[in-house]
Amino acid sequence: VPAKTYDTGAYHEPGPIGILFKIVHAFLYLVQPNSFPQEALVRGSCEKATMAVDVPLPENVVLTLQAIYYEIGFIVSAALGLVFILLLPLVGLCFCMCRCCDNCGGEMHQRQKKNADCQRSCFATFLFVASLIIRQVIGVLCAYAANQHLTNQVRGAKKLVNSNFKDLKIFLNDTPAQIDYLVSQYNTTKDKALSDLNSKYFDLKWVSHVYLKTSVRCSIRETKEALENVSVSVEVLQEGTEKLHANLTDVTMHLSNTLSDSACSASHAASTCNVIRNSLHQLSINANFSGLPGVSTQLAKVNDVLKIDLSSLVQKVPFNDTPDLVVNQTRNVLSDIKSVLESIGSNITTFAKMLPVQEILADLMIYLTQSEAYVQDYFPVVEQYDFYRWLGCLILCCMVVLILVFYYLGLLCGTCGYDKHASPTTRGCISNTGGNFLMAGVGFSFLFSWVLMIVVLLTFITGGNVEKLVCEPFEDKTLFKVLDTPYLLNQHWKNYLSGILFKNPDINLTFEKVYSDCKENKGIYASLHLEHIFNINEFLNISMYTEDVALKIEHIQINLSKIILLDDIGKENLLNFSSSGIEGINFAAYLTEINKSVTKVDLLSFANDLEARADQLPKGALENALKGHANNIRMIHNQQVVPLEQAMSTLNQSIRLLKRTSSELMLKVKNVISAVNAAQLLINNNASLVIVQETKKYMDTIVDYFEQYVEWVKESIAMEVAACKPIANVIDTAVDIFLCSYITDSVNTFWFGLGGSAIFLIPAIIFAVKLSKYYRRMDTEDVYDDTENGNNGYHKEHLYGIHSPVFT
């Protein structure tokens, strides 16, 4: 089936911000480590659907406690957020009023302490660290990155939406073409069947040819080849042994002459020469092939049999008219088979036209076009509202940034303008400005922090629950199991999806199975169990078309009584071959000589031994002459003995084949004649039965063609036709990508950063208030003088125009 290529990749890779998403997921797991409350959710939904029925109070209490237990992390966190929202403005108001009354650090008087520098450094360091955490680690940057990520994804979502619509259009447009392809492939199957039907005829000649050609003629040819090999091998062996005998005799004579030399009379050479002289009698041939009987008579008889073509004997009888005879008498059956093939094709085409595919696809295409137009029209509105959301979130981030600006300016001015030699009342303008900046940051912290926490609380409850109750259950398909709960979405329907699609809620069709099948890109026919609307098995049942033809085949009557498979001449030739005289060959004589070695001694061993004994003699002419004779013996072995051994091997194989053939020949010929007679009897008496059996076999072959076609069609419709991957992609795009990856992850990361900033504003407020005391210019101060001047440690009050609390 032509495969369709879809553009949508329903997978989102968030990029570097994914690290923040994972951190937020880990934090949510700490807040809410409980598993998805599938059972409690189902029970609660069922009770809500049956509100008319009184539900026992304990059951409601149990469900409420289960809900509280599941949401306990969110409840505690929300409670802390509410405390923050209520108390921080109240604390800020009280703090402001307290400072106006010259309390809570509002008095412009600073007590002098020995560790003042250490305290100032610690407060500055803690404030800087708190501000750094607010700005970089979990604060403004985290919230801003999440805010910007959501905006970027919304701007790029149009391309993903268009890709999904494009895939859905491809899905709808290509489905009819795939169905037409399946229907057209029937013609390929039908053409193959018709081709076999037109070329096939019920050939009965195999009955004789199988035995006459494969069995008998092969035996005749094997026998002839074996006889020829025996004849040639015997001639080669006879000629070769005569030549070998002459050469060995010549070598023996020359060796005797060499050993008669006077050098052999010496005492140190006499014993060696005697040993060599005593072994000369071994240089002679061992096997004698001159007395073996010939096989020319048997070979001539076999050649006479081969001159007669046994197969041509069959052609002389009316047997060649068998195909036409059979075809003429079965013409009606063949016509019926062709009619069945044509009717199957017509029914498949009719079935394809009966399917309400075009109407359904046309309606879906209209709905899809309208939906795409609606999305295209309202997408600018979505982008506009997203801009407002982005601007609002940016303002919230700017609130925190404004506070941080005051803190950083306070730290910068205070640190740079601080003079440790200046008294609190004589601090410089820059240092005093730094302290004022710190107090300004404190004031804005009290003004904005509760607003930030309200936004954090709302987004935390919403985004956290969406992540735990929608996104995570969707990822592990638990959400589908909830939707597939019987009688959940409709108290009268066991299976909601089949009730909507087929108006039959008893069909086992679940959201999880449909989504999983579409995710695997299976066909929509199998995924949605469309066999309950139209069943293709009813239209592709081959047996309903072949029953009538099978009945007609059983009543075929064929008359082949005039056909003669093998006449008396053929039988006589077979008998002549069996009496060709092969069994009269003296196989024992042949095998006796074949089992002998060519020479009495191995010439190579004799030559090596001769050369070794020559080495025992003193250097000289005798040694060289003996070594020359050894080399001559080796050459005789390589040039004459080795070919003779090969000829003996060929003769051995041929003789054994003839011996085996002679023992089986008569039995084999009798078996052939018996088989031909049995076949002749079968043709004369049971021709119709044979034709019927052959016709049924061929009919089974034709049926097998179409059974394979039907199975292929079923498999293609289930797995390839209208593959519903785009439907799963739409669900993944809407839930996994848009809702979870784009929106929920971004919202959760935003409140995580903004909430962290709001929380760390509390220690920042404390450190800023404490630190500002060291940077701002005081109205009064404690000054300790030297006691030797009689001063008690305080300046006189008239020097500063204020009342001294020490003297009152």
N, C-alpha and C positions, 0 to 999 in steps of 0.2 A: 504494500500500500504506500502510495507517495507520502513521504513524511513531511510534516509541517514544522517550520522553524519559528519559534516565538522569541520575541526580543526581550521580554520582561525577565529580569533576574530578581526574584522575590527574596532578596537578601540584602541587608543593610550593614555596612561596615562604618561605624561612627568615626573612626580615625583616632587621633590622639586623645580626644575628649572621652573616648571609651574607658580610659583609666578612671576618670571621675565617675562615670556611670557604674563601674564595678565597685568603687568605694561606697557609693550611695546604696547599691544593692546589698553590700555587706552590712551597712548601718541599718538598713531596713530589716535585714535578717536578725540583727540584734534586738531591734524593737519588736519584731513579729516573727519569732522562730517557729510558730505553730504551723502544721500542715494545713492544706486547703480543707475547709470544713464542708466536705461534700455531703456527708450524711445530714448534718444539721441544716445545711442550706436546702436540701431536698425536702426535708420534713417541714421546715418553715414555709417553703413555697406551697407545699401541698395543703397545709393548714390555712394559709392565706386564701387558697383557691376554694376552700370549703368553709368560708366564714359563716355561711348560713347555719352550719351545724355547730352546736356548742362543743367547744374544745375544753377538755378538763384543765382546770387551773394548774395542777402540778406539771402538766405537759408544757404549758406556756412558760412556767417558771424554769423548767429544765432547759428549754430552748433559749430563754433569755440569759441564763447563766452560761450556756455554751457560747453564745454570742459575745458575752462580756469576757469570757476566758480567752476567746480567740482575739478580741480587740483590746485586751488589757494593755498591751504595749502602746497602742495608739491612744488609749484613754488616759494613761498616765502621762504620756508626752503632751497630749492636748491639755491636761489639767495643769501641768507645769507652764505651758504656754499661756493659759488664761491667768495664772498667778502673775506671770511676767507682765502681761498686758494691764492687769488691774493695779499691781503694786508699783511698777516703775513710774508711771505718771504721778501717783500719790506720793511716792518717796521723793520724786523730783520737786513736787510742790512744797512738801514739808522741808526739804533741804533748802529751797529758795527762801522760804519764810524764816527759817532758822538763821541763815546767813544775813538776812536783813536785820535781824536782831543781834548781830555781831557774835553769833555763835556758829558752830559747825565750820570753823575756819574763816568766818566772815570778818572777824576782828583783824584790823590791819596792824597786828602786833605779832612779832615772832620771837619766841623764846630762844635764847642762845644755848646750844648744846655742843658738847665736844665732838660728837659723831655726826654733826650736821652734814659734812661733806659726803660721808659714807651713805647717809640716808638719801641725800639728793641724787647721788649716782645710782643707787638701787632703784629709786622711783623712776628715774629717767630710763634706766635699762628695761624695767618691767613695762613701762608705758610703750617703749619702742617695740618690744617683743609683741605685746598685745596688738599694737597697731599693725605690725608686720603680719601677724597671723590673720587679722581681719582683712588686710589688703591682698595678701598673696596666697596663703596656704589654703584656707577654707572660706575665704571671705569674698570680697568684691570681684576679684578676677574669676573665681569659680562661678559666681552668679552671672557675671557678664558673659562669660564663655557659653554658659547654658542658654542664656537669652539670645545671643547671636547665633548659636547653633540651630535653635528652633526656627529663627527667621530664615536662615540660609536653607534649611530643609523645606520650609514652606514655599520659598521661591523656586526651589528645584523640584517640588512635588508635581508641578504641572507636566514635566517631561515623563515622570513615572506614571501619572494618570493617563496621559495620552498613549503610553506604551501598553498599558492594560487594555484600553479601548481598542487599540490596533490589534492586539492578540485576540480579543473577543471577536472582532470582525473577521480575522483570518479563520478563527474557529468556526464561525457560522458560514462563511463563504466557501470554505474548502470541504465541508462535510458532504454536500451533494456530490462533489467531484469524486470523493473517496468511495461513496456508495456506487456511483456509475462505474468506477474502476473495478469494484468487486463483481458487478454484473457483467462487465465486458470480459472478465477473465473466464467466464463460463464458456465463451466461444473457443478459447484455447483448449479447454478440456474436451469440448464437443468435437473440435477439429481433429484432435488426437484419436478420439474414439472412432470417428468416421474413417480416418485414414487406416486404422487397423482393420476396420470392418470391411473396407473395399479391397484391401490387399490380402486379407486372411481367407484361406480356403482349407477345408478339412482334408489334408493330405494324408492318405493312408499308406503311401509308399514306404514310410519309415518302417513298416512291419517287416518288409523283406530287406530293404537296403541296410538297415541297422545290422542285421546278422550277416548278410552277404558281403558287405563292404568293410564294416569295422572289424568283424570277427574273423571271417574266413580269409578275406583277401590279405589282411594283415598277417595272418599265420603263413600264408603262401609266400608273401614277400620276405618275411623273416627267415623262412626255411631256405629260400633261394639265396639270400645274402649269406647265410651261414655256410651253405654248400660251396658257394664261390670262395668264401674266406678259407675254408678247409683246403680246397683245391690249390689256391694260390699259395697258402702257407706251406703246404707239403712240398710244392715245387721249390719254393725258396729254401726250405730247410734241406731238401735233398741236394740242391746245388751248393748251398753254403757249407754243408758238412763235408762234401767231397773236396771243396777248395781248402777248407780248414785242415782236413786230414793231410793234404799234400803239403801245406805250409808247416804243419807240426812235424811231419816226417823230415822235411828239409832242415828245420831247426835242430832236430835230434841228431841228424847226420853231422852238421857243422859242429855241434857241441862235442860229439864223440871225437872228431878230428882235433879239436882244440885240446881235449883232455889227453890225447895221445902224444902231446908235445913232451919234450924231454924235461921241461920245467916241472912237470907233475911228478917226476921221479925223485925229486929232491925230498929229503926227509921231512922238512917243515911244511911241504905242500902235498905230500902223498895222501895223507888221511883226508884232507879236504877234497881232493880230486876224486878219491874213491866214493865219498858220500855223494858228490854230484853225479858221478857216473852211474851209481846204483839207482838214482831217482829219474833217469832219463825215460824209463819205460812209462812214466805217468803222462808224458806229453803225447796223448792220443785222444780221439773222440770217444764219448761215452754213449750218446744216443744215436740210434740207427734208424733213419726215416726212409731208407730205400725200399724196405719191405712192406710198407704200409699200403693197404688196398686203396684204390682210387674211388672217387664219388661222382665220376662223370656221368654214369648211367642215371643215378638219382637226379642229378641236376638237369639232365635232358628232359626227364619226365615232368619235372616242376615247370620248366620253361614251356612245355607243351600246354600245360594247364593254364599258365598265365596268358597264353596267346588268345584264349577265349575270355571275353569280357562278361563276367557273370552278371553285372548290372544291366548289360544290354539285353539279357534274356528277359528281364522284367519289362523292358520297353516294347518288346514284340507283342505283348498281349494288350487287350483293351484297357489295361490299368491306367493309361494316361488319360483316359476319358473320365476318370474318377472325380477330379475337381469340378469340371463342368456339370457332371451329373449331380454331385452333392449340392453345388450352388443353385442349380435349377430347382432341385426339390426342396431347398430351404429358402427360396427367394422370398416367400411371404414372411418367414420369421425375421429375416434380415431387414425387410421393409418395416416390420413392426418395431424392431430395435431402433431404427432411424427415426421412426415416428415418436418413440419415447424420448429420444434425445431432443428432438425439436420441441416436444411438449414441455419438457423440463425447462428448456431455455425460455419458452413463452411464459411459463408460470413464474419463473424468477423475475423476468422483466415486469410482469403484471404485479408481482409482489412489491417490487421496488417502487412502482408507480402508486401502489395503494398506501404506502407509508406516508403519513402526514408530515413528512419532513419539510417540504417546501413551505407549507402553511405555517408550521411552527417556527421555522427559521425566519420567515418573512416577518411574523409578529415580533419575534425577538429582535430582529434587526431594527424594526421601527422603534421599539422600546429602547434599544441600545443607542440609536441615533438621538433620540430625545434626551436620554440621560447624558450623553456626551455634550449636547448643546446646552443643557442645564448647567453642567459643571463648568463649561467654558464661559457661560454668562456670569456665573456667580463666583468664579475663581478670583477675578479682580476685587470683588467685595471681601473675600477671604483674605486676600493680601492686604487690603486696606485695614481691616480690623486687626490683622496681625501686626501691622505697623503701629496701630494704637497700643496694642499689647506690648510691643517692643519698646515704645516710647515710655509707657508707664513703668515697665521694669527698669528701664534705663534711669528714670527719675528716682526710683527706689535705690538703685546703685549709687546715683549721684548724692543722695542723702548721706549714705555711708561715706562716700568720697569726701563730701564737704566736712564731715566730722574729722576724717583722717587728715584733711588738709590743715584744719585748725591744730590738730595734735602735732603734725610734723612741723608746721610753722612755729608752734610753741616750743617744741624741742630744739629746733634750729636756732631761733632767736634767743631762747633762754640759755642754750649751751654756748653760743657764740658771744652773747653779751654779758655773760656772768663774769663777775670780778670777785674773786675770793677775798681780796683785800678790802672791798667795799662793804660797809655796814648795811643792814637791811633797809635803813632809811635813806641811804645814799646810792642805791643800785641804779644802774644806768637805764636809759630809755629803752634800749633794745631788749635788755633782760626783762624789764617790766612789760614790754609788749609781748614777749614770749609767754609770760604768765597769763596775760589777758587772753591770748589765743587759746591757751589750755582751758581756761574757764569758759570761753566761747564754745569750745568743743564739748565741754561737759553740758552746757546748756542745750546745745542742739542734740546731744545724745538723749537727754530727757525728753526733748520734743519729738524726736523721730523714732526712737527705739520701739515704742509701743505700736506705732503704725507699722513698722517693719515686722514686728512679731505677729500682728493680725494677719498680714499677707502670708507670712510663713506658716501660721497655723492652718489657714484655709487650704493652701496648696499642699501642705503636708498631709492633712487628712484625705484630701481628694486624690492626690498623686500616689500616696502610699497605698491606699486601698485599691486603686486601679491596678497598681503593680502586683499586689498580693492576690487580688481576687479575679483579675482578668488576664494580665500578661503572663504570669507564671503558670496558671492553670491552662492557658492556651498553648504554652510551649510544650508541656507534657501531656496535652490532650485531655486533661481532667475536666476542663470546661465542657468539652463535647460529651463526656460521660454524664455530666449534670443535665445537659440539654436532652440527652437520650433517655433520661429517666421516664419510665412509663407514667402517663397521666399527669405529668408535671406542667407542660405548657397548655394542655387541654385535658380537663378532668374526664372527658369521655373518650379520649384517644390514647391507645397504648403506645403507638409510634406516631409522633407528631409529623415527621417529615413525609412518611407515606400517606398520612391522612391529607396533607396539603396537596401532594402531587397526584395521588391516585384515588383520593376519597376512600381509601381503604386502610385504616390504621392498624389492621392486623398483619400487614406485610412488614417483615423485619428489615426495615431500612433506617439506618442510624446516621446521624451527623458525622460521627467519628469515622465510620466506614466509608462514607462518600468522600469526606475530606482526604482520608488516607489514600483511597484509590485515585483520586484526582491528583494528589501530590505525586503519586507514582506514574502519572500520565497514562492511566488506563482509559479505555473507551467509556463514553458516557452511557452506552447501552448496558454494560455490566455494572457500572458504578451506581446507577440509579435504578437498576433492576427493571429496565423497560420491557422485559419480556411479559410483564403483567399488562402491558398495553397492546403490544403486538409481538407474538411469539414466532421467531424465525424458524424454529424446528418444524412447525406445521407446514411451512411452505418448502422446506428443504428436505422432506422425507422421501428418499429415493424408493423405498420399498413399495409405496403406494402406486408407483408408475411401472414397476417390473412384475407385478403379480400376473397380469394377463399374458405377458410375453412368456413367462415361465410355464404357464399352462399350455400354450401353443407349442413350446419346445418339447414338452413331454409326449406330444402326439405326432412327432415327426416319424415318417416311415420312409426308409431308403432301401432300394433293391440293388445290390452289387454282386449278384450271384454269378455273372458272366466273367468276373475278374479272376485270373489265375496268377498267383504270385510267382511260382517257380515250376517250370514244366519238367518233363523227364530228362531232357538234355542237360539242364542245369544240375539236376541231381546226379546224373552220370558223371559229369565233370568233377563234382565234389568227391564222389567215390574214387575216381581215378587219382585224384590228389592224395587221398588217404592211403592208397596202395602204391605209392611212388617208390617204395623200397627203402625208405629212410631207416626203417626199423631194422633192416638187414646189415647195416654198416657195423663193422667190428669196432665198436667204441672202446673195448678193453685194450686192444692193441694200440690204438691212438693214445689213450690215457697213460699206458705203461711207458711209452717212449717220451711223452710230454713230461712226466714226473721225473725223468732222469735229467741230470745236468748235461750241458753240451760237451764238456771235457771231463776226463777223469779227475783232474786236479784243477784248482782255481789258478788260472794262468798268472794273475796279478800276484797272488801269494807265492807262486813258484818263482816268478821274476824277482820279487823282493828277497826271497831266501837265497836265490842265486847271487844277487848283488852283495848280500851280507856276507856270504862265504868268500866272495871274491875279495872283499875288504880284509879278510884274514890272511890272504896271500901277500907275499912281498910285492912291492911296487915293480911293475914291469909289464911286458907284453901279455903275459897270461892273465893278469888282473884286468887289463883293458879289454881283452878279447871276451872274457866272461861277462863283463859289464855291457859290452855291446850286444851279446846274445840276450841279456836280460831286457834291454830296451827293445829289442826286436820282438820278444815274447809279449811285452806290454802292447806294442803296436798291433800285433795280431789279435789280442783280446779286444782292443777298442774298435778295430775295424771289422772284425768278423764275428767274434763271440757275442758282442752286445746286440747286433742286428738279429742274430739267430735267436737270442733269448726273447727279443720282442716278437719275432715271428711265432715262437713257441707259445707265447702268451695269447696272441690272437687265435692260434689254432686251438688252444685250450678252451677259450670262451665259445668258439664256434662249435666245437665238438660237444660241449656240455649243453648248448642251446639245442642242437640237433637231437641229442639224447633225450632232453626234456620234451621236445616237440613230438618225437616219435612215440612217446608214451601217452601223450594227450591228443594226438592228431585224430585218431579214429573216433574217440569220444566226442571231441569238439564238432566234427563233421556230423555225427549223428544228432547232436544237440541242435545244430543249425537246421537240419532237415526237419527235426521234430517241431522246432519253433515255427518254421515256415508252414508246416502242415497245420499247426494250431491256429496260426494267423489266417490261413485259408479257410479253416472251419469257422473262425470268428466272422470273417467277411461274409461268408455264405449264409450264416444263420443269425448273426447279431449285429449286422451293419447299422441298423437304426439305433440300437442301444449305444454303440460307439459314437455315432454322430450326435445323439442327444447329450451324451456325457461331454463331448468336446464343445458342443454349443453352450452348455451350462458353464463350463470352465471359462469360455470366452465371455459369456454374459457376466460372470463373476468378476472378470477383469475389468469390463466396462463399468460395472457398479463400483468397483474399487476406485476407479478414476474419480467418480463423482462423490464417493464418500470422502476421499481426500480433499476434493474441492469444497465440500460442505464443511468439513472440519477446519479447513483454512479460512473459509468465510466466517465461521463462528469465532475462531481465534482472533481474526482481524477485527471483527466488530467489537469483541470484548476488550482488545488491547490497543488497537490502533485507530479505528474509525472514530472520529469525533473525540479524540483524546482530550480530556477535560482539564489539562494542566492549567489553562488560563483561569478557570474557575477557582482553583486552589490559589493561584497567584493573586487573584482579586481579594480573596479572604486574607492571605498573608500581607498583602499591601495595606489593606484597611486596618487590620488589627495589629499584626506584628510590626509593620514598618511605621504607618502613620500614627496609630494610637500609642503603641508601646515605645518604639525606638525614637520617633520624632517628638511626640508630645510628652508622654509620661516620663521618659528618661530626662528630657530637658527640664520639665517642671520640677521633678524631684531633685535634680542637681541645683536648680535655681534656689529652691527653699533651703537646701542643705547649705549652700554658700551664704545666703542671706541670713539664715538662722544662726549659723556660726558667728557671723559678724555681729548680730544683735546680742548674742550671749557674751561675746568677748568685749562688748562695750561696757559691761558692768565693771570688770577689773580695770578697764581703761579709765572709767570715770573716777574710780578710787585713786588710782595712781596719778591722774591728771590734777585732781584737787590737792593731793598731798604735795605734788611737785610744784604747783603754781606758787605755793607759799615761799619757795626758795628763789623764785624768779621775780615776783612782783615787788614793787617798792612799798615798804611798810611805813606807817605813820609814826609808830613808836618802836622802841627796841630795848633790850636789856643790855646794859653796858657795865662790865665789872672793871673797877679801877684797882690800882695798887693799894693795899691796906696800910702801907707805910705812910701815906698822905692823910690818914685819918678818915678816909672815905669808907662808908659802909658798903659800898659796892653799887649804889645807884646814883645817878645824877640828881641834882636838886630839881625839884619839880618846876621851879620858876625858870629854869633854863629852857624848858620845852613848853612851858605854858599849860601843862596838864597835871592832873591830880595823880599823885603817886599812891598806889594802893598799899604800899608798904607802911606808910606813915599814918594811915587812917585806922 
